[in-house]
Amino acid sequence: MAKPEPKLTIADKLAIVRLEARGIRRAAAGIQHQPDIDRGIERIKDRARNRAAKRK
């Protein structure tokens, strides 16, 4: 079952952009396998899901 997409704040979106920029720099350096970037993005989305669940 897929997790629902959370509503991201501006800070969440900026954090994801920072992680993706780091991934682009690494890709330019020849590093193709970057599971930590994916985990970081998923962690930000999980935090947003938890925040939404607490409001309900």
PDB file of N, CA, C and O in Angstrom, chain B, residues numbered from 101:
ATOM      1  N   MET B 101       0.845  -1.174   0.000  1.00  0.00           N
ATOM      2  CA  MET B 101       0.000   0.000   0.000  1.00  0.00           C
ATOM      3  C   MET B 101       0.891   1.238   0.000  1.00  0.00           C
ATOM      4  O   MET B 101       1.805   1.357   0.816  1.00  0.00           O
ATOM      5  N   ALA B 102       0.619   2.146  -0.909  1.00  0.00           N
ATOM      6  CA  ALA B 102       1.419   3.359  -1.024  1.00  0.00           C
ATOM      7  C   ALA B 102       1.019   4.349   0.066  1.00  0.00           C
ATOM      8  O   ALA B 102      -0.150   4.462   0.434  1.00  0.00           O
ATOM      9  N   LYS B 103       2.013   5.052   0.564  1.00  0.00           N
ATOM     10  CA  LYS B 103       1.753   6.071   1.581  1.00  0.00           C
ATOM     11  C   LYS B 103       1.172   7.302   0.902  1.00  0.00           C
ATOM     12  O   LYS B 103       1.594   7.646  -0.202  1.00  0.00           O
ATOM     13  N   PRO B 104       0.218   7.972   1.530  1.00  0.00           N
ATOM     14  CA  PRO B 104      -0.331   9.186   0.920  1.00  0.00           C
ATOM     15  C   PRO B 104       0.719  10.299   0.912  1.00  0.00           C
ATOM     16  O   PRO B 104       1.562  10.383   1.805  1.00  0.00           O
ATOM     17  N   GLU B 105       0.649  11.138  -0.101  1.00  0.00           N
ATOM     18  CA  GLU B 105       1.588  12.258  -0.191  1.00  0.00           C
ATOM     19  C   GLU B 105       1.220  13.311   0.846  1.00  0.00           C
ATOM     20  O   GLU B 105       0.072  13.752   0.893  1.00  0.00           O
ATOM     21  N   PRO B 106       2.168  13.718   1.673  1.00  0.00           N
ATOM     22  CA  PRO B 106       1.882  14.717   2.705  1.00  0.00           C
ATOM     23  C   PRO B 106       1.888  16.129   2.133  1.00  0.00           C
ATOM     24  O   PRO B 106       2.425  16.375   1.053  1.00  0.00           O
ATOM     25  N   LYS B 107       1.286  17.045   2.872  1.00  0.00           N
ATOM     26  CA  LYS B 107       1.348  18.461   2.500  1.00  0.00           C
ATOM     27  C   LYS B 107       2.654  19.005   3.074  1.00  0.00           C
ATOM     28  O   LYS B 107       2.845  19.031   4.290  1.00  0.00           O
ATOM     29  N   LEU B 108       3.543  19.436   2.190  1.00  0.00           N
ATOM     30  CA  LEU B 108       4.861  19.898   2.602  1.00  0.00           C
ATOM     31  C   LEU B 108       4.862  21.403   2.835  1.00  0.00           C
ATOM     32  O   LEU B 108       4.235  22.162   2.097  1.00  0.00           O
ATOM     33  N   THR B 109       5.578  21.818   3.877  1.00  0.00           N
ATOM     34  CA  THR B 109       5.741  23.241   4.148  1.00  0.00           C
ATOM     35  C   THR B 109       6.883  23.773   3.279  1.00  0.00           C
ATOM     36  O   THR B 109       7.587  23.010   2.618  1.00  0.00           O
ATOM     37  N   ILE B 110       7.048  25.076   3.295  1.00  0.00           N
ATOM     38  CA  ILE B 110       8.156  25.698   2.551  1.00  0.00           C
ATOM     39  C   ILE B 110       9.499  25.151   3.048  1.00  0.00           C
ATOM     40  O   ILE B 110      10.392  24.869   2.250  1.00  0.00           O
ATOM     41  N   ALA B 111       9.634  25.002   4.358  1.00  0.00           N
ATOM     42  CA  ALA B 111      10.888  24.488   4.929  1.00  0.00           C
ATOM     43  C   ALA B 111      11.145  23.050   4.461  1.00  0.00           C
ATOM     44  O   ALA B 111      12.283  22.684   4.164  1.00  0.00           O
ATOM     45  N   ASP B 112      10.084  22.239   4.396  1.00  0.00           N
ATOM     46  CA  ASP B 112      10.235  20.864   3.914  1.00  0.00           C
ATOM     47  C   ASP B 112      10.707  20.858   2.463  1.00  0.00           C
ATOM     48  O   ASP B 112      11.614  20.111   2.098  1.00  0.00           O
ATOM     49  N   LYS B 113      10.084  21.696   1.646  1.00  0.00           N
ATOM     50  CA  LYS B 113      10.447  21.764   0.228  1.00  0.00           C
ATOM     51  C   LYS B 113      11.892  22.221   0.051  1.00  0.00           C
ATOM     52  O   LYS B 113      12.611  21.696  -0.800  1.00  0.00           O
ATOM     53  N   LEU B 114      12.316  23.195   0.849  1.00  0.00           N
ATOM     54  CA  LEU B 114      13.697  23.663   0.763  1.00  0.00           C
ATOM     55  C   LEU B 114      14.690  22.578   1.186  1.00  0.00           C
ATOM     56  O   LEU B 114      15.764  22.448   0.599  1.00  0.00           O
ATOM     57  N   ALA B 115      14.323  21.804   2.204  1.00  0.00           N
ATOM     58  CA  ALA B 115      15.196  20.715   2.650  1.00  0.00           C
ATOM     59  C   ALA B 115      15.344  19.664   1.552  1.00  0.00           C
ATOM     60  O   ALA B 115      16.431  19.125   1.347  1.00  0.00           O
ATOM     61  N   ILE B 116      14.252  19.374   0.850  1.00  0.00           N
ATOM     62  CA  ILE B 116      14.311  18.403  -0.243  1.00  0.00           C
ATOM     63  C   ILE B 116      15.181  18.945  -1.377  1.00  0.00           C
ATOM     64  O   ILE B 116      15.970  18.203  -1.961  1.00  0.00           O
ATOM     65  N   VAL B 117      15.042  20.220  -1.689  1.00  0.00           N
ATOM     66  CA  VAL B 117      15.865  20.829  -2.742  1.00  0.00           C
ATOM     67  C   VAL B 117      17.342  20.754  -2.374  1.00  0.00           C
ATOM     68  O   VAL B 117      18.181  20.466  -3.228  1.00  0.00           O
ATOM     69  N   ARG B 118      17.665  21.013  -1.100  1.00  0.00           N
ATOM     70  CA  ARG B 118      19.067  20.915  -0.658  1.00  0.00           C
ATOM     71  C   ARG B 118      19.599  19.500  -0.848  1.00  0.00           C
ATOM     72  O   ARG B 118      20.721  19.317  -1.320  1.00  0.00           O
ATOM     73  N   LEU B 119      18.799  18.498  -0.482  1.00  0.00           N
ATOM     74  CA  LEU B 119      19.236  17.110  -0.650  1.00  0.00           C
ATOM     75  C   LEU B 119      19.421  16.764  -2.124  1.00  0.00           C
ATOM     76  O   LEU B 119      20.389  16.100  -2.494  1.00  0.00           O
ATOM     77  N   GLU B 120      18.496  17.212  -2.959  1.00  0.00           N
ATOM     78  CA  GLU B 120      18.612  16.924  -4.385  1.00  0.00           C
ATOM     79  C   GLU B 120      19.825  17.617  -4.991  1.00  0.00           C
ATOM     80  O   GLU B 120      20.477  17.055  -5.871  1.00  0.00           O
ATOM     81  N   ALA B 121      20.137  18.819  -4.538  1.00  0.00           N
ATOM     82  CA  ALA B 121      21.330  19.521  -5.027  1.00  0.00           C
ATOM     83  C   ALA B 121      22.591  18.751  -4.643  1.00  0.00           C
ATOM     84  O   ALA B 121      23.530  18.653  -5.432  1.00  0.00           O
ATOM     85  N   ARG B 122      22.607  18.214  -3.444  1.00  0.00           N
ATOM     86  CA  ARG B 122      23.752  17.400  -3.017  1.00  0.00           C
ATOM     87  C   ARG B 122      23.881  16.176  -3.913  1.00  0.00           C
ATOM     88  O   ARG B 122      24.983  15.786  -4.297  1.00  0.00           O
ATOM     89  N   GLY B 123      22.730  15.569  -4.243  1.00  0.00           N
ATOM     90  CA  GLY B 123      22.741  14.403  -5.125  1.00  0.00           C
ATOM     91  C   GLY B 123      23.246  14.743  -6.515  1.00  0.00           C
ATOM     92  O   GLY B 123      23.955  13.944  -7.126  1.00  0.00           O
ATOM     93  N   ILE B 124      22.895  15.910  -7.021  1.00  0.00           N
ATOM     94  CA  ILE B 124      23.363  16.335  -8.343  1.00  0.00           C
ATOM     95  C   ILE B 124      24.872  16.537  -8.332  1.00  0.00           C
ATOM     96  O   ILE B 124      25.561  16.142  -9.272  1.00  0.00           O
ATOM     97  N   ARG B 125      25.389  17.155  -7.265  1.00  0.00           N
ATOM     98  CA  ARG B 125      26.847  17.350  -7.168  1.00  0.00           C
ATOM     99  C   ARG B 125      27.562  16.007  -7.120  1.00  0.00           C
ATOM    100  O   ARG B 125      28.608  15.835  -7.746  1.00  0.00           O
ATOM    101  N   ARG B 126      27.005  15.058  -6.381  1.00  0.00           N
ATOM    102  CA  ARG B 126      27.628  13.737  -6.308  1.00  0.00           C
ATOM    103  C   ARG B 126      27.569  13.026  -7.658  1.00  0.00           C
ATOM    104  O   ARG B 126      28.528  12.369  -8.064  1.00  0.00           O
ATOM    105  N   ALA B 127      26.434  13.163  -8.352  1.00  0.00           N
ATOM    106  CA  ALA B 127      26.300  12.532  -9.667  1.00  0.00           C
ATOM    107  C   ALA B 127      27.327  13.110 -10.638  1.00  0.00           C
ATOM    108  O   ALA B 127      27.891  12.384 -11.456  1.00  0.00           O
ATOM    109  N   ALA B 128      27.566  14.409 -10.547  1.00  0.00           N
ATOM    110  CA  ALA B 128      28.573  15.036 -11.400  1.00  0.00           C
ATOM    111  C   ALA B 128      29.965  14.504 -11.088  1.00  0.00           C
ATOM    112  O   ALA B 128      30.835  14.463 -11.958  1.00  0.00           O
ATOM    113  N   ALA B 129      30.167  14.097  -9.833  1.00  0.00           N
ATOM    114  CA  ALA B 129      31.456  13.537  -9.425  1.00  0.00           C
ATOM    115  C   ALA B 129      31.559  12.052  -9.756  1.00  0.00           C
ATOM    116  O   ALA B 129      32.597  11.430  -9.526  1.00  0.00           O
ATOM    117  N   GLY B 130      30.473  11.483 -10.300  1.00  0.00           N
ATOM    118  CA  GLY B 130      30.524  10.081 -10.716  1.00  0.00           C
ATOM    119  C   GLY B 130      29.939   9.101  -9.714  1.00  0.00           C
ATOM    120  O   GLY B 130      30.021   7.892  -9.930  1.00  0.00           O
ATOM    121  N   ILE B 131      29.361   9.574  -8.642  1.00  0.00           N
ATOM    122  CA  ILE B 131      28.757   8.692  -7.640  1.00  0.00           C
ATOM    123  C   ILE B 131      27.301   8.472  -8.039  1.00  0.00           C
ATOM    124  O   ILE B 131      26.490   9.395  -7.968  1.00  0.00           O
ATOM    125  N   GLN B 132      26.972   7.267  -8.452  1.00  0.00           N
ATOM    126  CA  GLN B 132      25.633   6.988  -8.954  1.00  0.00           C
ATOM    127  C   GLN B 132      24.698   6.421  -7.892  1.00  0.00           C
ATOM    128  O   GLN B 132      23.504   6.716  -7.916  1.00  0.00           O
ATOM    129  N   HIS B 133      25.198   5.628  -6.978  1.00  0.00           N
ATOM    130  CA  HIS B 133      24.374   4.979  -5.952  1.00  0.00           C
ATOM    131  C   HIS B 133      24.294   5.897  -4.735  1.00  0.00           C
ATOM    132  O   HIS B 133      25.286   6.086  -4.031  1.00  0.00           O
ATOM    133  N   GLN B 134      23.091   6.477  -4.483  1.00  0.00           N
ATOM    134  CA  GLN B 134      22.946   7.460  -3.408  1.00  0.00           C
ATOM    135  C   GLN B 134      21.692   7.164  -2.566  1.00  0.00           C
ATOM    136  O   GLN B 134      20.750   7.956  -2.572  1.00  0.00           O
ATOM    137  N   PRO B 135      21.671   6.052  -1.854  1.00  0.00           N
ATOM    138  CA  PRO B 135      20.471   5.715  -1.085  1.00  0.00           C
ATOM    139  C   PRO B 135      20.215   6.677   0.076  1.00  0.00           C
ATOM    140  O   PRO B 135      19.074   6.801   0.520  1.00  0.00           O
ATOM    141  N   ASP B 136      21.238   7.355   0.576  1.00  0.00           N
ATOM    142  CA  ASP B 136      21.042   8.290   1.685  1.00  0.00           C
ATOM    143  C   ASP B 136      20.206   9.490   1.263  1.00  0.00           C
ATOM    144  O   ASP B 136      19.476  10.044   2.085  1.00  0.00           O
ATOM    145  N   ILE B 137      20.294   9.900   0.018  1.00  0.00           N
ATOM    146  CA  ILE B 137      19.480  11.012  -0.478  1.00  0.00           C
ATOM    147  C   ILE B 137      18.012  10.596  -0.469  1.00  0.00           C
ATOM    148  O   ILE B 137      17.152  11.348  -0.009  1.00  0.00           O
ATOM    149  N   ASP B 138      17.729   9.398  -0.979  1.00  0.00           N
ATOM    150  CA  ASP B 138      16.350   8.887  -0.995  1.00  0.00           C
ATOM    151  C   ASP B 138      15.792   8.743   0.417  1.00  0.00           C
ATOM    152  O   ASP B 138      14.639   9.091   0.672  1.00  0.00           O
ATOM    153  N   ARG B 139      16.609   8.231   1.330  1.00  0.00           N
ATOM    154  CA  ARG B 139      16.155   8.082   2.722  1.00  0.00           C
ATOM    155  C   ARG B 139      15.881   9.438   3.354  1.00  0.00           C
ATOM    156  O   ARG B 139      14.918   9.589   4.107  1.00  0.00           O
ATOM    157  N   GLY B 140      16.717  10.423   3.057  1.00  0.00           N
ATOM    158  CA  GLY B 140      16.519  11.757   3.606  1.00  0.00           C
ATOM    159  C   GLY B 140      15.216  12.374   3.134  1.00  0.00           C
ATOM    160  O   GLY B 140      14.497  12.989   3.922  1.00  0.00           O
ATOM    161  N   ILE B 141      14.907  12.216   1.863  1.00  0.00           N
ATOM    162  CA  ILE B 141      13.656  12.754   1.324  1.00  0.00           C
ATOM    163  C   ILE B 141      12.472  12.031   1.953  1.00  0.00           C
ATOM    164  O   ILE B 141      11.479  12.664   2.313  1.00  0.00           O
ATOM    165  N   GLU B 142      12.567  10.731   2.087  1.00  0.00           N
ATOM    166  CA  GLU B 142      11.475   9.968   2.701  1.00  0.00           C
ATOM    167  C   GLU B 142      11.287  10.360   4.168  1.00  0.00           C
ATOM    168  O   GLU B 142      10.160  10.398   4.659  1.00  0.00           O
ATOM    169  N   ARG B 143      12.386  10.650   4.866  1.00  0.00           N
ATOM    170  CA  ARG B 143      12.304  11.077   6.265  1.00  0.00           C
ATOM    171  C   ARG B 143      11.566  12.416   6.384  1.00  0.00           C
ATOM    172  O   ARG B 143      10.762  12.604   7.297  1.00  0.00           O
ATOM    173  N   ILE B 144      11.838  13.337   5.467  1.00  0.00           N
ATOM    174  CA  ILE B 144      11.151  14.632   5.472  1.00  0.00           C
ATOM    175  C   ILE B 144       9.656  14.436   5.237  1.00  0.00           C
ATOM    176  O   ILE B 144       8.832  15.066   5.899  1.00  0.00           O
ATOM    177  N   LYS B 145       9.310  13.564   4.294  1.00  0.00           N
ATOM    178  CA  LYS B 145       7.898  13.300   4.012  1.00  0.00           C
ATOM    179  C   LYS B 145       7.214  12.608   5.193  1.00  0.00           C
ATOM    180  O   LYS B 145       6.056  12.895   5.494  1.00  0.00           O
ATOM    181  N   ASP B 146       7.928  11.694   5.862  1.00  0.00           N
ATOM    182  CA  ASP B 146       7.358  11.035   7.051  1.00  0.00           C
ATOM    183  C   ASP B 146       7.084  12.047   8.154  1.00  0.00           C
ATOM    184  O   ASP B 146       6.057  11.972   8.829  1.00  0.00           O
ATOM    185  N   ARG B 147       7.999  12.991   8.340  1.00  0.00           N
ATOM    186  CA  ARG B 147       7.806  14.035   9.338  1.00  0.00           C
ATOM    187  C   ARG B 147       6.553  14.855   9.035  1.00  0.00           C
ATOM    188  O   ARG B 147       5.797  15.203   9.942  1.00  0.00           O
ATOM    189  N   ALA B 148       6.338  15.163   7.753  1.00  0.00           N
ATOM    190  CA  ALA B 148       5.152  15.926   7.346  1.00  0.00           C
ATOM    191  C   ALA B 148       3.880  15.101   7.580  1.00  0.00           C
ATOM    192  O   ALA B 148       2.859  15.643   8.003  1.00  0.00           O
ATOM    193  N   ARG B 149       3.941  13.787   7.304  1.00  0.00           N
ATOM    194  CA  ARG B 149       2.781  12.924   7.557  1.00  0.00           C
ATOM    195  C   ARG B 149       2.452  12.882   9.046  1.00  0.00           C
ATOM    196  O   ARG B 149       1.282  12.939   9.425  1.00  0.00           O
ATOM    197  N   ASN B 150       3.466  12.782   9.882  1.00  0.00           N
ATOM    198  CA  ASN B 150       3.263  12.741  11.326  1.00  0.00           C
ATOM    199  C   ASN B 150       2.679  14.047  11.825  1.00  0.00           C
ATOM    200  O   ASN B 150       1.812  14.051  12.698  1.00  0.00           O
ATOM    201  N   ARG B 151       3.146  15.143  11.280  1.00  0.00           N
ATOM    202  CA  ARG B 151       2.627  16.460  11.661  1.00  0.00           C
ATOM    203  C   ARG B 151       1.153  16.568  11.293  1.00  0.00           C
ATOM    204  O   ARG B 151       0.363  17.106  12.068  1.00  0.00           O
ATOM    205  N   ALA B 152       0.772  16.065  10.120  1.00  0.00           N
ATOM    206  CA  ALA B 152      -0.631  16.115   9.695  1.00  0.00           C
ATOM    207  C   ALA B 152      -1.496  15.215  10.559  1.00  0.00           C
ATOM    208  O   ALA B 152      -2.643  15.550  10.855  1.00  0.00           O
ATOM    209  N   ALA B 153      -0.945  14.058  10.970  1.00  0.00           N
ATOM    210  CA  ALA B 153      -1.715  13.124  11.801  1.00  0.00           C
ATOM    211  C   ALA B 153      -1.986  13.703  13.191  1.00  0.00           C
ATOM    212  O   ALA B 153      -3.034  13.437  13.779  1.00  0.00           O
ATOM    213  N   LYS B 154      -1.057  14.485  13.710  1.00  0.00           N
ATOM    214  CA  LYS B 154      -1.230  15.086  15.027  1.00  0.00           C
ATOM    215  C   LYS B 154      -2.287  16.171  15.034  1.00  0.00           C
ATOM    216  O   LYS B 154      -2.912  16.424  16.064  1.00  0.00           O
ATOM    217  N   ARG B 155      -2.496  16.825  13.878  1.00  0.00           N
ATOM    218  CA  ARG B 155      -3.499  17.878  13.786  1.00  0.00           C
ATOM    219  C   ARG B 155      -4.922  17.358  13.772  1.00  0.00           C
ATOM    220  O   ARG B 155      -5.857  18.068  14.143  1.00  0.00           O
ATOM    221  N   LYS B 156      -5.080  16.125  13.347  1.00  0.00           N
ATOM    222  CA  LYS B 156      -6.447  15.578  13.213  1.00  0.00           C
ATOM    223  C   LYS B 156      -7.074  15.307  14.535  1.00  0.00           C
ATOM    224  O   LYS B 156      -8.214  14.848  14.596  1.00  0.00           O
TER     225      LYS B 156
END
